[in-house]
């Protein structure tokens, strides 16, 4: 149950709001109010008891009014400094699917345990540092660009639900040159094969040589299905009839 807010608590709340911080740590409290480490922890504990603050994970907190008023995508994409909203969640964020993902997916470069926020599971998906590019800030939400969302999904299709969520996209809405640039930057033969086949099947003009030159081995469009219907140009098994 909420209780009266002390002068120091009100000062901390104002500091956090003025700095437009979504999350804070006891060390921030110590710095803002010029109090000891122990005093900062005690203050946060009291504010939790008053339902003014909620713990996100060990050592990281959010003002309850911020937690209740902000979009979960905005919050989730800012929990870790080096991260971005990606995969199925980014498809939904960019209005590329009407389906609402059960989990909020965030790409990170270091392994991190999942947590819950606003009743939703936040799933942290570790990717290589070399693949950490192609993201932007949309308001306060950090998300992969539409083109990078496609590339990430082609590299890890299992993170985007059913394969149809990628194959059924209207590829005329994307910057094709950027799609190819991102594919090349991943250095992935599999991504090159999948993207090349999809764009060709969709009748999209693109620089085929840049992708063909990347391909080193056969892959499959759907890794969950038997290898059949080989397409030699793209060294890929077109083993689903969704394109």
C-alpha positions as CSV (number, residue, x, y, z in Angstrom):
1,X,0.0,0.0,0.0
2,X,1.3,3.4,-0.9
3,X,2.5,5.7,1.9
4,X,3.5,9.3,2.1
5,X,6.6,10.3,0.1
6,X,9.5,11.8,2.0
7,X,11.3,14.9,0.9
8,X,14.4,12.8,-0.1
9,X,12.2,10.3,-2.0
10,X,10.5,13.1,-3.9
11,X,13.9,14.5,-4.7
12,X,15.1,11.2,-6.1
13,X,12.0,10.8,-8.2
14,X,12.5,14.3,-9.6
15,X,16.1,13.5,-10.4
16,X,15.2,10.3,-12.2
17,X,12.5,12.1,-14.2
18,X,14.6,15.1,-15.0
19,X,17.3,12.9,-16.4
20,X,14.7,10.8,-18.3
21,X,16.1,7.6,-16.9
22,X,14.0,4.5,-17.3
23,X,16.1,2.4,-14.8
24,X,18.3,3.3,-12.0
25,X,20.7,1.6,-9.5
26,X,21.6,2.3,-5.9
27,X,24.8,3.9,-7.0
28,X,22.7,6.5,-8.9
29,X,20.8,7.2,-5.7
30,X,24.0,7.6,-3.8
31,X,25.3,10.1,-6.4
32,X,22.1,12.1,-6.8
33,X,21.5,12.6,-3.1
34,X,25.1,12.5,-1.9
35,X,24.4,9.7,0.7
36,X,26.2,6.6,1.6
37,X,26.0,3.3,-0.2
38,X,24.1,1.7,2.7
39,X,21.7,4.6,2.9
40,X,21.0,4.4,-0.8
41,X,20.1,0.7,-0.5
42,X,17.9,1.3,2.5
43,X,16.1,4.1,0.7
44,X,15.4,2.0,-2.3
45,X,14.1,-0.8,0.0
46,X,11.7,1.7,1.7
47,X,10.5,2.9,-1.6
48,X,9.8,-0.7,-2.7
49,X,7.7,-1.2,0.4
50,X,5.8,1.9,-0.5
51,X,5.1,0.6,-4.0
52,X,7.0,3.5,-5.5
53,X,9.8,1.4,-7.0
54,X,9.9,-2.1,-8.5
55,X,12.9,-4.3,-8.9
56,X,13.6,-5.4,-12.4
57,X,16.6,-7.6,-11.6
58,X,19.3,-7.6,-8.9
59,X,20.6,-4.1,-8.5
60,X,18.3,-2.5,-11.1
61,X,15.1,-0.7,-10.4
62,X,12.3,1.4,-12.1
63,X,9.9,3.9,-10.7
64,X,6.5,2.2,-10.5
65,X,4.8,5.1,-12.4
66,X,7.3,4.7,-15.2
67,X,6.8,1.0,-15.3
68,X,3.1,1.4,-15.5
69,X,3.1,4.1,-18.1
70,X,5.7,3.1,-20.7
71,X,5.5,0.7,-23.6
72,X,7.0,-2.7,-22.8
73,X,9.1,-2.5,-26.0
74,X,10.6,0.8,-24.9
75,X,11.4,-0.6,-21.4
76,X,12.8,-4.0,-22.7
77,X,15.1,-2.4,-25.2
78,X,16.8,-0.3,-22.6
79,X,17.4,-2.8,-19.8
80,X,20.8,-3.6,-21.3
81,X,23.0,-0.8,-22.6
82,X,24.1,-2.7,-25.7
83,X,20.9,-4.3,-27.0
84,X,18.0,-3.8,-29.4
85,X,14.5,-5.1,-29.9
86,X,14.7,-7.8,-32.5
87,X,13.3,-10.8,-34.4
88,X,9.5,-11.4,-34.0
89,X,9.1,-8.5,-31.6
90,X,10.8,-6.1,-34.1
91,X,8.5,-7.5,-36.9
92,X,5.5,-6.5,-34.7
93,X,7.1,-3.2,-33.7
94,X,7.5,-2.2,-37.3
95,X,3.9,-3.4,-38.2
96,X,5.3,-6.1,-40.4
97,X,3.0,-8.7,-38.6
98,X,-0.3,-8.4,-36.9
99,X,0.6,-11.2,-34.5
100,X,1.5,-10.1,-31.0
101,X,4.6,-12.2,-29.9
102,X,4.1,-13.8,-26.5
103,X,7.7,-13.0,-25.6
104,X,9.5,-9.7,-26.0
105,X,12.8,-10.5,-27.8
106,X,15.9,-8.4,-27.2
107,X,19.2,-9.0,-29.0
108,X,22.3,-8.8,-26.8
109,X,26.0,-9.7,-27.1
110,X,26.4,-11.3,-23.7
111,X,24.4,-14.1,-22.3
112,X,21.6,-12.9,-20.0
113,X,18.8,-14.6,-18.1
114,X,15.3,-13.8,-19.1
115,X,13.1,-11.7,-16.8
116,X,9.5,-10.5,-16.6
117,X,8.2,-7.0,-17.2
118,X,4.6,-5.8,-17.3
119,X,3.6,-9.5,-17.1
120,X,5.6,-10.3,-20.3
121,X,8.6,-12.5,-20.5
122,X,11.7,-10.6,-21.8
123,X,13.8,-13.0,-23.8
124,X,17.4,-12.0,-24.3
125,X,18.9,-13.6,-27.4
126,X,22.7,-13.6,-27.6
127,X,24.2,-12.8,-31.0
128,X,27.8,-12.4,-32.1
129,X,29.3,-9.0,-31.8
130,X,30.0,-9.1,-35.5
131,X,26.2,-9.3,-36.1
132,X,25.4,-6.4,-33.8
133,X,24.5,-3.7,-36.3
134,X,21.5,-2.4,-38.2
135,X,19.6,-1.0,-35.4
136,X,18.2,2.5,-34.6
137,X,16.4,4.5,-32.0
138,X,12.7,5.0,-32.6
139,X,11.6,7.5,-30.0
140,X,13.0,5.8,-26.9
141,X,12.8,2.3,-28.3
142,X,16.0,0.8,-29.7
143,X,15.1,-1.8,-32.4
144,X,16.6,-3.4,-35.4
145,X,15.7,-1.6,-38.7
146,X,13.1,-3.4,-40.8
147,X,15.8,-4.6,-43.2
148,X,18.0,-5.9,-40.3
149,X,15.0,-7.6,-38.8
150,X,14.6,-9.6,-42.0
151,X,18.3,-10.6,-42.0
152,X,18.3,-11.6,-38.4
153,X,15.2,-13.6,-39.0
154,X,16.7,-15.4,-42.0
155,X,19.8,-16.2,-39.9
156,X,17.7,-17.5,-36.9
157,X,14.3,-18.3,-38.3
158,X,13.3,-20.2,-35.2
159,X,13.2,-16.8,-33.4
160,X,10.5,-15.5,-35.6
161,X,7.8,-18.1,-35.1
162,X,6.5,-19.8,-38.3
163,X,8.6,-19.4,-41.4
164,X,5.6,-17.8,-43.1
165,X,6.1,-14.7,-41.0
166,X,9.2,-14.0,-43.1
167,X,8.3,-15.5,-46.5
168,X,4.9,-13.7,-46.6
169,X,6.4,-10.3,-46.2
170,X,5.9,-7.7,-48.9
171,X,9.5,-7.3,-50.0
172,X,8.8,-4.2,-52.1
173,X,8.6,-2.2,-48.9
174,X,12.2,-2.8,-48.0
175,X,15.4,-1.0,-49.1
176,X,16.7,-3.9,-51.3
177,X,20.2,-2.6,-51.5
178,X,20.3,-2.4,-47.7
179,X,19.0,-5.9,-47.4
180,X,21.9,-7.1,-49.5
181,X,24.4,-4.9,-47.7
182,X,23.3,-6.4,-44.3
183,X,23.4,-9.9,-45.7
184,X,26.9,-9.4,-47.0
185,X,28.0,-7.9,-43.6
186,X,26.8,-11.1,-41.8
187,X,29.2,-13.2,-43.9
188,X,26.6,-15.9,-43.8
189,X,26.3,-18.3,-46.7
190,X,22.9,-19.4,-45.4
191,X,21.5,-15.9,-45.2
192,X,22.7,-15.2,-48.7
193,X,21.1,-18.3,-50.1
194,X,17.8,-17.7,-48.3
195,X,17.6,-14.0,-49.2
196,X,18.6,-14.5,-52.8
197,X,16.0,-17.2,-53.4
198,X,13.2,-15.1,-51.7
199,X,14.0,-11.9,-53.6
200,X,14.2,-13.7,-56.9
201,X,11.0,-15.6,-56.3
202,X,9.3,-12.3,-55.3
203,X,10.5,-10.6,-58.5
204,X,12.6,-8.1,-56.7
205,X,15.5,-6.5,-58.6
206,X,18.8,-6.8,-56.7
207,X,22.5,-7.4,-57.2
208,X,22.5,-11.2,-57.4
209,X,26.3,-11.5,-57.8
210,X,27.0,-10.0,-54.3
211,X,25.0,-12.8,-52.7
212,X,26.0,-15.6,-55.1
213,X,29.7,-14.8,-54.4
214,X,29.0,-15.4,-50.6
215,X,27.6,-18.8,-51.0
216,X,29.9,-21.7,-50.0
217,X,27.6,-24.6,-49.3
218,X,24.1,-26.0,-49.6
219,X,21.4,-25.0,-47.0
220,X,17.7,-25.4,-46.8
221,X,15.0,-22.8,-46.7
222,X,13.2,-24.6,-43.8
223,X,15.7,-26.4,-41.6
224,X,12.9,-28.3,-40.0
225,X,11.9,-30.1,-43.2
226,X,13.6,-32.7,-45.4
227,X,16.0,-31.5,-48.1
228,X,14.3,-31.5,-51.4
229,X,13.8,-29.4,-54.5
230,X,17.4,-28.1,-54.8
231,X,18.0,-24.7,-56.5
232,X,21.6,-24.9,-57.7
233,X,22.0,-21.1,-58.3
234,X,21.4,-20.4,-54.6
235,X,22.6,-23.7,-53.3
236,X,19.4,-24.1,-51.3
237,X,16.7,-26.7,-50.9
238,X,13.3,-24.9,-51.6
239,X,11.6,-27.3,-49.3
240,X,8.5,-25.4,-48.5
241,X,5.9,-24.0,-50.9
242,X,5.3,-20.6,-49.2
243,X,7.1,-18.3,-51.6
